[in-house]
């Protein structure tokens, strides 16, 4: 009896450690992952094309910004709308420099719309694994340069893995990716990962 009790305690402790590390992906987390994959990020919201922000499809309109414009913020806005969550999006703000504006909006107004600041990368992964919408957001130091934003996707990662390379993300960028670690995904912004300037925010997703 004592041996069985010890095994139960050991099992509960193992589950607690795993959950704390963000390793456990729940049923809601698996559903979130399927919904994210259904967005077809690797073939939509492609850089260098003006796109319909909600569908990610090119709309044949000319780009208004110089350079190869990317659509990280439009993708986040589109997915948030799909699951019934509001984040700053058109028409309230255009697609140009939207990631910077979303970063400011999350900090200043996000709480009024159900968003809450997350303590860091490990909690961000854990909440995504539990089925919450979690974003990683960075504001560029230069007002006229784009920031970056990505969605944290459920993934079975250890605490050590997350602390080393960040949680798993899905993002639009210069090259779109359905699964990329935050450290690499934000590598185009030197201050983001190196100076710990990535902010994480979470929002519960209602049944839909």
Buried (B, 14 or more C-beta within 10 A) or exposed (E): EEEEEEEEEEEEEEEEEBBEBBBBBEEBBEEBBEBBBEBEBBEBBBBEBBBBBBBBEBEEEEBEEEEEBBBBBBBBBBBBBBBEBBBBBBEEBEBBBBBBBBBBBBBEEBEEBEBBEBEBBBBBBBBBBBBBBBBBBBBBEEEEEBBBBBBBBBBBBBBEBBEEBBBBBBBBBEEBBBBBBBBEBBBEBEBBBEEEBBBBBBBBBEEE
